[in-house]
Amino acid sequence: MNLAGRRIVLGVTGGIAAYKAIEVCRRLVDAGAHVSPIMTEGAKRFVGETTFSALASEPVQTSLWDEESPIPHTRLGQGADVIVVAPATARLLSAYASGYSDDLLTATLIATRAPVVVCPAMHTEMWEHPSVQANLETLRSRGVIIVPPAEGRLAGGDVGTGRLADPGDIVAAIERALLSIDGELPDRDLVGLDVLVTAGGTREAIDPVRVITNRSSGKQGYAIAAEAAARGANVTLVTTVDREAPSGVTVIEVVSAADMEAAVMPLSAAQDVIVMAAAVADFRPVVVADRKLKKDEFGSDGPARILLEPTHDFLVDLGTRKPAGQVLVGFAAETDNVLGNARGKLARKNLDLIVANDVGAPGVGFEHDTNEVVLVSATGMDHNVPLTDKRSIARHVIDAIVSIRAAH
Ligand code: CTP
């Protein structure tokens, strides 16, 4: 989902979780959204106005009365694409449910037709109180999106339900709210399916300091994991990259080709779909030194030497052991003879689909946010996807997987 240019009002109320709204604000701004923060009087007791003013796209608003415009609530409410309240206290839920608009945030909530995402956070006793639950029910019945609190440690050392939802889940709910107004809510066509995706380039150690790796950023694999999760799949992402995980995805971090194989193989039989987007190293050093090697240990004069051995191509094993009905997808990053090489790999590794890209072309593949691919399927159908963002490529890949499953 592209948040660039979307106008988001971020309401912050007076709970200890107000500090986590800073992270929500930062993520939205990083994604290109225009964030207008509103703080209640209570929120100001927990976090500084300056923090939000510095991070957001415009200075924080705190009052119905101190802006140049006499009606800030209608400016904010009418101009928003979406309003999110994080954290939302029991007081805010009550005021919003009853229309008691005595401060800028509640007045803005009443003055908008935009979707509203409310993220409550409070102590378990308050969360479970019938008045709070009744207010939530009222808001829900009016179409307000509620992101429920999580279980965990609360202020004062208590443990229970009431923690503000994870910032990643809050941003995902905002994205879904925006997709629903754009009419682009993704199909939930992968509900109940187990999907495993690998991402990133493996790192093969030479010694404790040096590695051999490649230029894969993992972005395409992450986009495929995010798309599969948004369409309802249970997604496991086996990754070499320390990147923020898509919401709801189980992440297994690995380093080398051998680690990735050890993580993937035991899970493989239970998967409905496996997408091997990772750039697995084809070679690794024969010996991994347990101490940092000195320069001259690579060869005292002339070229340095590192003896390499092939890694195991476990995509071949996945192809050999593929259970009936499973869809197995490989990637082929090529610089020449893209289609010929891709078709060769598809046949050799017993794949259902291969995503081939010409990494020599501008804006394509490694380290870019865009990609251009040919989807080569075992049925002989090739589908060109012209240069676009990696999430759109992911959508095409998942669409192709859905068609292959339907034809199985
Ligand atoms: N792959 C794998 N294990 C390896 C190497 C590759 O599982 N040791 C997978 C990759 O994840 C990718 C596919 O195989 O999905 C193709 O990888 P690639 O390196 O392009 O293919 P190779 O068969 O190694 O061919 P090349 O000679 O082009 O390197």
Residues whose N, C-alpha, C, O or C-beta is under 5 A from the ligand:
A	BS01	CTP	M276 A277 A278 A279 V280 A281 D282 T311 H312 D313 F314 L315 G330 F331 A332 A333
